[in-house]
Amino acid sequence: MIKYIRDFTYGATKYPSALFKPLVFKGYFDVKQNHKKQVEFFNLLLSKGFKRTTWQLVFPGQIAGIVKKINQRNGEANQYHIRFYSDGIIECELEMDNFSLKHWSGPRYHGKEGIEILHQIFEEVSHLLSEESRKHLPTFFNTKSYTGTCIREN
């Protein structure tokens, strides 16, 4: 439990949570063409069980974020975090859910693995998107370096 408290204190103090960033919690997209595609994808994912959460850390430039808990074997990462950024980037990571004692120290997939996961999610729902979004959204799938700054070195 002490390790969890240390990990939580370290990670949760790097960036504010969406509790303190209500516009990001709601999702605020401007009228840029890229953001129209982001909005379409964001709303589709909400309709497929993704949820807004006040617990997600809000990284610089982030304009929206959603999560979805998935069924995994015990001890495996079980929650998607998808973040949308003002520069058009859409990022994904898979980690232990927010209320797991291993949330800060358990398995975590982001970077290249996160991009691959995002492509898998996209493939599952792409038939429900406009042709333009199907064509262009994958070019926005990328990663930022903020996630790594929230993990305490053991």
C-alpha distance (Angstrom), angle and dihedral (degrees) to the residues before:
residue distance angle dihedral
M1 . . .
I2 3.81 . .
K3 3.81 89.7 .
Y4 3.82 90.2 52.2
I5 3.81 91.3 50.5
R6 3.81 91.0 49.9
D7 3.81 92.1 46.6
F8 3.81 91.7 46.4
T9 3.80 93.3 48.0
Y10 3.78 91.6 48.7
G11 3.82 96.8 45.4
A12 3.78 101.3 36.0
T13 3.81 93.9 51.9
K14 3.80 96.0 56.3
Y15 3.81 95.9 74.5
P16 3.82 135.4 7.6
S17 3.78 120.9 -98.6
A18 3.79 122.3 -119.8
L19 3.81 86.9 -103.7
F20 3.81 85.7 77.9
K21 3.81 94.7 37.9
P22 3.82 104.3 56.6
L23 3.80 94.3 170.1
V24 3.80 90.5 57.3
F25 3.81 89.9 44.9
K26 3.80 89.1 55.4
G27 3.80 94.2 37.4
Y28 3.77 118.0 -114.0
F29 3.76 116.4 -153.1
D30 3.79 124.2 173.1
V31 3.78 127.1 -144.6
K32 3.82 97.4 -87.0
Q33 3.79 113.1 130.3
N34 3.82 91.1 -120.3
H35 3.78 90.3 53.7
K36 3.81 91.8 53.9
K37 3.80 88.0 61.2
Q38 3.81 90.3 45.1
V39 3.82 90.4 52.1
E40 3.79 91.6 50.9
F41 3.82 91.1 50.8
F42 3.83 92.6 42.6
N43 3.81 92.5 52.1
L44 3.80 92.2 45.1
L45 3.80 91.3 52.1
L46 3.82 90.2 49.2
S47 3.81 88.3 54.1
K48 3.83 88.8 51.5
G49 3.80 95.8 57.0
F50 3.79 103.8 -82.1
K51 3.79 112.9 135.0
R52 3.76 139.5 -158.6
T53 3.79 113.0 -114.9
T54 3.77 134.0 -166.3
W55 3.81 89.1 -151.2
Q56 3.81 97.5 66.9
L57 3.79 113.5 105.8
V58 3.80 111.5 -120.3
F59 3.78 113.3 -133.5
P60 3.83 125.9 -157.0
G61 3.81 110.9 -74.2
Q62 3.81 93.4 13.0
I63 3.80 113.5 142.9
A64 3.82 100.6 174.7
G65 3.77 141.4 4.3
I66 3.79 137.5 -173.4
V67 3.80 136.7 -179.6
K68 3.78 137.4 -156.8
K69 3.77 127.8 -167.5
I70 3.79 113.7 -140.4
N71 3.79 132.8 -167.5
Q72 3.77 111.3 -99.3
R73 3.76 134.6 156.1
N74 3.77 116.9 -85.2
G75 3.78 110.8 -73.8
E76 3.80 95.7 18.9
A77 3.79 125.4 116.3
N78 3.80 106.7 -89.7
Q79 3.80 111.2 174.7
Y80 3.80 131.3 71.3
H81 3.79 117.8 -146.6
I82 3.80 113.7 -165.4
R83 3.78 118.8 -173.0
F84 3.79 128.3 -169.1
Y85 3.82 120.1 -155.0
S86 3.79 134.8 -158.2
D87 3.82 91.3 -118.1
G88 3.83 89.7 61.0
I89 3.81 97.7 -101.6
I90 3.79 117.9 139.7
E91 3.79 113.5 -161.1
C92 3.80 133.0 -171.4
E93 3.76 135.4 -166.5
L94 3.78 131.3 177.3
E95 3.79 116.5 -147.3
M96 3.78 143.8 143.5
D97 3.80 111.3 -63.7
N98 3.81 120.5 -91.5
F99 3.80 95.7 -100.3
S100 3.79 97.8 46.5
L101 3.80 117.7 108.9
K102 3.81 85.1 -131.1
H103 3.81 94.8 54.0
W104 3.81 92.8 108.9
S105 3.80 98.6 33.7
G106 3.81 107.5 25.8
P107 3.79 130.2 94.6
R108 3.80 112.9 -46.4
Y109 3.79 129.4 -178.0
H110 3.79 119.7 -165.0
G111 3.79 137.3 128.2
K112 3.81 111.0 45.1
E113 3.82 91.4 -3.5
G114 3.81 90.0 51.2
I115 3.80 90.9 52.8
E116 3.82 89.9 51.4
I117 3.82 90.7 49.8
L118 3.80 90.3 49.4
H119 3.81 90.3 52.3
Q120 3.83 89.0 52.0
I121 3.81 91.5 51.1
F122 3.81 89.6 46.5
E123 3.82 92.3 51.7
E124 3.80 90.5 53.6
V125 3.81 93.3 55.8
S126 3.81 105.5 22.0
H127 3.82 93.2 101.3
L128 3.82 86.9 67.4
L129 3.82 94.4 55.3
S130 3.78 129.2 86.5
E131 3.78 116.3 -92.8
E132 3.79 91.0 -111.0
S133 3.82 92.2 52.9
R134 3.81 91.8 46.3
K135 3.78 88.4 54.3
H136 3.81 99.9 44.0
L137 3.82 109.5 26.9
P138 3.83 96.1 78.0
T139 3.81 88.8 60.2
F140 3.84 87.5 64.7
F141 3.82 94.2 55.4
N142 3.76 106.3 109.1
T143 3.77 141.5 120.1
K144 3.77 140.4 -106.8
S145 3.79 126.3 -152.6
Y146 3.82 98.4 -125.0
T147 3.81 97.9 96.4
G148 3.78 92.8 64.9
T149 3.78 92.0 54.5
C150 3.82 90.9 63.2
I151 3.79 96.2 59.1
R152 3.78 117.5 90.9
E153 3.79 116.9 -135.0
N154 3.79 109.9 -121.3
